[in-house]
Amino acid sequence: MEISEKNQSFVYHFGEMGSKWGFNRTVGQMYALLVITDKPITANDLAGTLNISRGNVSMGIKELQSWKLVQVTHVPGDRKEYYNAIGSVMDMANIVFEERRKREVDPTLSLLRNLLLDTPETDSEIYAQQRMKDIHDLLEMITNWASELQKLTPEQLNTLMKLGTGVTKLLSVKQALFSKKETE
Protein backbone atom coordinates (compact mmCIF):
# COMPACT_ATOMS: atom_id res chain seq x y z
CA MET A 1 0.00 0.00 0.00
CA GLU A 2 1.44 3.37 -1.02
CA ILE A 3 0.76 6.62 0.79
CA SER A 4 1.70 10.14 -0.24
CA GLU A 5 4.59 12.00 1.32
CA LYS A 6 2.15 14.35 3.10
CA ASN A 7 0.20 11.42 4.56
CA GLN A 8 3.44 9.72 5.56
CA SER A 9 4.54 12.89 7.35
CA PHE A 10 1.26 12.93 9.27
CA VAL A 11 1.54 9.24 10.17
CA TYR A 12 5.09 9.65 11.50
CA HIS A 13 4.21 12.78 13.45
CA PHE A 14 1.11 11.11 14.91
CA GLY A 15 3.35 8.27 16.06
CA GLU A 16 5.49 10.72 17.99
CA MET A 17 2.38 12.32 19.49
CA GLY A 18 0.96 8.89 20.36
CA SER A 19 3.85 8.34 22.73
CA LYS A 20 2.73 11.45 24.62
CA TRP A 21 -0.90 10.26 24.69
CA GLY A 22 -0.22 6.92 26.32
CA PHE A 23 0.74 4.45 23.60
CA ASN A 24 4.00 3.78 21.79
CA ARG A 25 5.20 5.37 18.55
CA THR A 26 4.44 2.37 16.34
CA VAL A 27 0.90 2.02 17.69
CA GLY A 28 0.40 5.76 17.08
CA GLN A 29 1.58 5.36 13.48
CA MET A 30 -0.70 2.37 12.94
CA TYR A 31 -3.67 4.27 14.30
CA ALA A 32 -2.87 7.35 12.20
CA LEU A 33 -2.75 5.22 9.06
CA LEU A 34 -6.09 3.63 9.94
CA VAL A 35 -7.63 7.06 10.62
CA ILE A 36 -6.61 8.56 7.26
CA THR A 37 -7.34 5.49 5.15
CA ASP A 38 -10.86 5.45 3.73
CA LYS A 39 -11.13 1.64 3.53
CA PRO A 40 -10.32 -1.06 6.07
CA ILE A 41 -6.80 -2.45 5.65
CA THR A 42 -5.08 -5.72 6.51
CA ALA A 43 -2.31 -6.32 9.01
CA ASN A 44 0.02 -7.07 6.08
CA ASP A 45 -0.80 -3.67 4.56
CA LEU A 46 -0.04 -1.99 7.88
CA ALA A 47 3.26 -3.86 8.19
CA GLY A 48 4.32 -3.13 4.62
CA THR A 49 3.33 0.52 4.60
CA LEU A 50 4.96 1.30 7.95
CA ASN A 51 7.93 -1.04 7.38
CA ILE A 52 7.35 -2.91 10.65
CA SER A 53 7.10 -6.59 11.48
CA ARG A 54 3.84 -8.50 11.29
CA GLY A 55 4.25 -9.40 14.98
CA ASN A 56 4.57 -5.72 15.88
CA VAL A 57 1.36 -5.06 13.96
CA SER A 58 -0.41 -7.85 15.82
CA MET A 59 0.61 -6.45 19.21
CA GLY A 60 -0.30 -2.93 18.08
CA ILE A 61 -3.75 -4.02 16.94
CA LYS A 62 -4.36 -5.65 20.33
CA GLU A 63 -3.32 -2.40 22.04
CA LEU A 64 -5.64 -0.33 19.82
CA GLN A 65 -8.48 -2.78 20.46
CA SER A 66 -7.91 -2.47 24.22
CA TRP A 67 -8.32 1.30 23.78
CA LYS A 68 -11.49 0.60 21.72
CA LEU A 69 -10.09 2.61 18.80
CA VAL A 70 -10.19 -0.02 16.03
CA GLN A 71 -12.51 -2.74 14.88
CA VAL A 72 -12.08 -5.88 12.83
CA THR A 73 -14.13 -6.32 9.67
CA HIS A 74 -14.31 -9.11 7.13
CA VAL A 75 -14.71 -8.99 3.37
CA PRO A 76 -16.99 -11.68 1.93
CA GLY A 77 -14.92 -14.37 0.21
CA ASP A 78 -11.67 -13.21 1.86
CA ARG A 79 -10.32 -14.92 4.96
CA LYS A 80 -8.13 -11.97 5.99
CA GLU A 81 -9.04 -9.65 8.80
CA TYR A 82 -9.36 -5.98 7.93
CA TYR A 83 -9.03 -3.13 10.39
CA ASN A 84 -10.44 0.36 10.51
CA ALA A 85 -10.61 3.22 12.99
CA ILE A 86 -13.84 3.51 14.93
CA GLY A 87 -15.94 6.66 14.78
CA SER A 88 -15.23 10.31 14.18
CA VAL A 89 -12.30 12.41 15.33
CA MET A 90 -14.51 13.59 18.22
CA ASP A 91 -15.18 9.95 19.15
CA MET A 92 -11.42 9.31 19.07
CA ALA A 93 -10.74 12.25 21.38
CA ASN A 94 -13.43 11.10 23.82
CA ILE A 95 -12.13 7.53 23.85
CA VAL A 96 -8.52 8.59 24.40
CA PHE A 97 -9.56 10.99 27.16
CA GLU A 98 -11.72 8.37 28.86
CA GLU A 99 -8.99 5.70 28.72
CA ARG A 100 -6.35 8.13 30.02
CA ARG A 101 -8.71 9.13 32.83
CA LYS A 102 -9.18 5.46 33.82
CA ARG A 103 -5.46 4.67 33.60
CA GLU A 104 -3.98 7.84 35.10
CA VAL A 105 -6.41 10.19 36.84
CA ASP A 106 -8.66 7.68 38.64
CA PRO A 107 -5.76 5.88 40.40
CA THR A 108 -4.34 9.26 41.46
CA LEU A 109 -7.71 10.35 42.84
CA SER A 110 -8.05 7.05 44.73
CA LEU A 111 -4.61 7.45 46.28
CA LEU A 112 -5.34 11.06 47.26
CA ARG A 113 -8.71 10.12 48.79
CA ASN A 114 -7.04 7.45 50.92
CA LEU A 115 -4.27 9.80 52.03
CA LEU A 116 -6.76 12.51 52.92
CA LEU A 117 -8.59 10.15 55.28
CA ASP A 118 -5.55 10.07 57.58
CA THR A 119 -5.32 12.67 60.32
CA PRO A 120 -2.15 14.76 59.97
CA GLU A 121 0.06 14.76 63.06
CA THR A 122 2.65 17.43 62.36
CA ASP A 123 2.68 20.87 60.79
CA SER A 124 4.46 19.49 57.73
CA GLU A 125 1.81 16.77 57.37
CA ILE A 126 -0.94 19.40 57.72
CA TYR A 127 0.70 21.44 54.97
CA ALA A 128 1.27 18.39 52.74
CA GLN A 129 -2.29 17.19 53.23
CA GLN A 130 -3.67 20.63 52.29
CA ARG A 131 -1.61 20.56 49.09
CA MET A 132 -2.85 17.03 48.34
CA LYS A 133 -6.42 18.21 48.92
CA ASP A 134 -5.83 21.08 46.49
CA ILE A 135 -4.54 18.61 43.87
CA HIS A 136 -7.48 16.28 44.53
CA ASP A 137 -10.01 19.10 44.21
CA LEU A 138 -8.43 20.34 40.97
CA LEU A 139 -8.41 16.84 39.43
CA GLU A 140 -12.03 16.31 40.51
CA MET A 141 -13.07 19.63 38.98
CA ILE A 142 -11.24 18.94 35.71
CA THR A 143 -12.64 15.40 35.53
CA ASN A 144 -16.20 16.58 36.16
CA TRP A 145 -15.83 19.39 33.62
CA ALA A 146 -14.40 17.02 31.01
CA SER A 147 -17.24 14.55 31.63
CA GLU A 148 -19.75 17.32 30.97
CA LEU A 149 -17.90 18.26 27.77
CA GLN A 150 -18.10 14.66 26.59
CA LYS A 151 -21.90 14.83 26.80
CA LEU A 152 -22.02 17.69 24.28
CA THR A 153 -22.64 17.11 20.60
CA PRO A 154 -19.82 18.14 18.26
CA GLU A 155 -21.89 21.19 17.27
CA GLN A 156 -22.42 22.23 20.89
CA LEU A 157 -18.73 21.75 21.66
CA ASN A 158 -17.77 23.81 18.63
CA THR A 159 -20.08 26.63 19.79
CA LEU A 160 -18.62 26.45 23.30
CA MET A 161 -15.07 26.62 21.94
CA LYS A 162 -15.94 29.68 19.87
CA LEU A 163 -17.32 31.32 23.02
CA GLY A 164 -13.99 30.76 24.80
CA THR A 165 -12.46 34.21 24.37
CA GLY A 166 -15.81 35.88 24.94
CA VAL A 167 -16.22 34.08 28.26
CA THR A 168 -12.72 35.15 29.31
CA LYS A 169 -13.53 38.79 28.51
CA LEU A 170 -16.86 38.53 30.34
CA LEU A 171 -15.15 37.16 33.46
CA SER A 172 -12.58 39.98 33.31
CA VAL A 173 -15.35 42.60 33.11
CA LYS A 174 -17.20 40.93 35.99
CA GLN A 175 -14.05 40.92 38.11
CA ALA A 176 -13.34 44.57 37.31
CA LEU A 177 -16.91 45.59 38.20
CA PHE A 178 -17.00 43.72 41.49
CA SER A 179 -13.49 44.88 42.41
CA LYS A 180 -14.62 48.52 42.03
CA LYS A 181 -17.72 47.94 44.19
CA GLU A 182 -15.62 46.37 46.95
CA THR A 183 -13.17 49.29 47.01
CA GLU A 184 -15.97 51.92 47.20
C-alpha positions in Angstrom: 0.0 0.0 0.0 1.4 3.4 -1.0 0.8 6.6 0.8 1.7 10.1 -0.2 4.6 12.0 1.3 2.2 14.3 3.1 0.2 11.4 4.6 3.4 9.7 5.6 4.5 12.9 7.3 1.3 12.9 9.3 1.5 9.2 10.2 5.1 9.7 11.5 4.2 12.8 13.4 1.1 11.1 14.9 3.3 8.3 16.1 5.5 10.7 18.0 2.4 12.3 19.5 1.0 8.9 20.4 3.8 8.3 22.7 2.7 11.5 24.6 -0.9 10.3 24.7 -0.2 6.9 26.3 0.7 4.5 23.6 4.0 3.8 21.8 5.2 5.4 18.5 4.4 2.4 16.3 0.9 2.0 17.7 0.4 5.8 17.1 1.6 5.4 13.5 -0.7 2.4 12.9 -3.7 4.3 14.3 -2.9 7.3 12.2 -2.8 5.2 9.1 -6.1 3.6 9.9 -7.6 7.1 10.6 -6.6 8.6 7.3 -7.3 5.5 5.1 -10.9 5.4 3.7 -11.1 1.6 3.5 -10.3 -1.1 6.1 -6.8 -2.5 5.6 -5.1 -5.7 6.5 -2.3 -6.3 9.0 0.0 -7.1 6.1 -0.8 -3.7 4.6 0.0 -2.0 7.9 3.3 -3.9 8.2 4.3 -3.1 4.6 3.3 0.5 4.6 5.0 1.3 7.9 7.9 -1.0 7.4 7.4 -2.9 10.6 7.1 -6.6 11.5 3.8 -8.5 11.3 4.3 -9.4 15.0 4.6 -5.7 15.9 1.4 -5.1 14.0 -0.4 -7.8 15.8 0.6 -6.5 19.2 -0.3 -2.9 18.1 -3.8 -4.0 16.9 -4.4 -5.7 20.3 -3.3 -2.4 22.0 -5.6 -0.3 19.8 -8.5 -2.8 20.5 -7.9 -2.5 24.2 -8.3 1.3 23.8 -11.5 0.6 21.7 -10.1 2.6 18.8 -10.2 0.0 16.0 -12.5 -2.7 14.9 -12.1 -5.9 12.8 -14.1 -6.3 9.7 -14.3 -9.1 7.1 -14.7 -9.0 3.4 -17.0 -11.7 1.9 -14.9 -14.4 0.2 -11.7 -13.2 1.9 -10.3 -14.9 5.0 -8.1 -12.0 6.0 -9.0 -9.6 8.8 -9.4 -6.0 7.9 -9.0 -3.1 10.4 -10.4 0.4 10.5 -10.6 3.2 13.0 -13.8 3.5 14.9 -15.9 6.7 14.8 -15.2 10.3 14.2 -12.3 12.4 15.3 -14.5 13.6 18.2 -15.2 9.9 19.2 -11.4 9.3 19.1 -10.7 12.3 21.4 -13.4 11.1 23.8 -12.1 7.5 23.9 -8.5 8.6 24.4 -9.6 11.0 27.2 -11.7 8.4 28.9 -9.0 5.7 28.7 -6.4 8.1 30.0 -8.7 9.1 32.8 -9.2 5.5 33.8 -5.5 4.7 33.6 -4.0 7.8 35.1 -6.4 10.2 36.8 -8.7 7.7 38.6 -5.8 5.9 40.4 -4.3 9.3 41.5 -7.7 10.4 42.8 -8.1 7.0 44.7 -4.6 7.5 46.3 -5.3 11.1 47.3 -8.7 10.1 48.8 -7.0 7.4 50.9 -4.3 9.8 52.0 -6.8 12.5 52.9 -8.6 10.1 55.3 -5.6 10.1 57.6 -5.3 12.7 60.3 -2.2 14.8 60.0 0.1 14.8 63.1 2.6 17.4 62.4 2.7 20.9 60.8 4.5 19.5 57.7 1.8 16.8 57.4 -0.9 19.4 57.7 0.7 21.4 55.0 1.3 18.4 52.7 -2.3 17.2 53.2 -3.7 20.6 52.3 -1.6 20.6 49.1 -2.9 17.0 48.3 -6.4 18.2 48.9 -5.8 21.1 46.5 -4.5 18.6 43.9 -7.5 16.3 44.5 -10.0 19.1 44.2 -8.4 20.3 41.0 -8.4 16.8 39.4 -12.0 16.3 40.5 -13.1 19.6 39.0 -11.2 18.9 35.7 -12.6 15.4 35.5 -16.2 16.6 36.2 -15.8 19.4 33.6 -14.4 17.0 31.0 -17.2 14.6 31.6 -19.8 17.3 31.0 -17.9 18.3 27.8 -18.1 14.7 26.6 -21.9 14.8 26.8 -22.0 17.7 24.3 -22.6 17.1 20.6 -19.8 18.1 18.3 -21.9 21.2 17.3 -22.4 22.2 20.9 -18.7 21.8 21.7 -17.8 23.8 18.6 -20.1 26.6 19.8 -18.6 26.5 23.3 -15.1 26.6 21.9 -15.9 29.7 19.9 -17.3 31.3 23.0 -14.0 30.8 24.8 -12.5 34.2 24.4 -15.8 35.9 24.9 -16.2 34.1 28.3 -12.7 35.2 29.3 -13.5 38.8 28.5 -16.9 38.5 30.3 -15.2 37.2 33.5 -12.6 40.0 33.3 -15.3 42.6 33.1 -17.2 40.9 36.0 -14.1 40.9 38.1 -13.3 44.6 37.3 -16.9 45.6 38.2 -17.0 43.7 41.5 -13.5 44.9 42.4 -14.6 48.5 42.0 -17.7 47.9 44.2 -15.6 46.4 47.0 -13.2 49.3 47.0 -16.0 51.9 47.2 
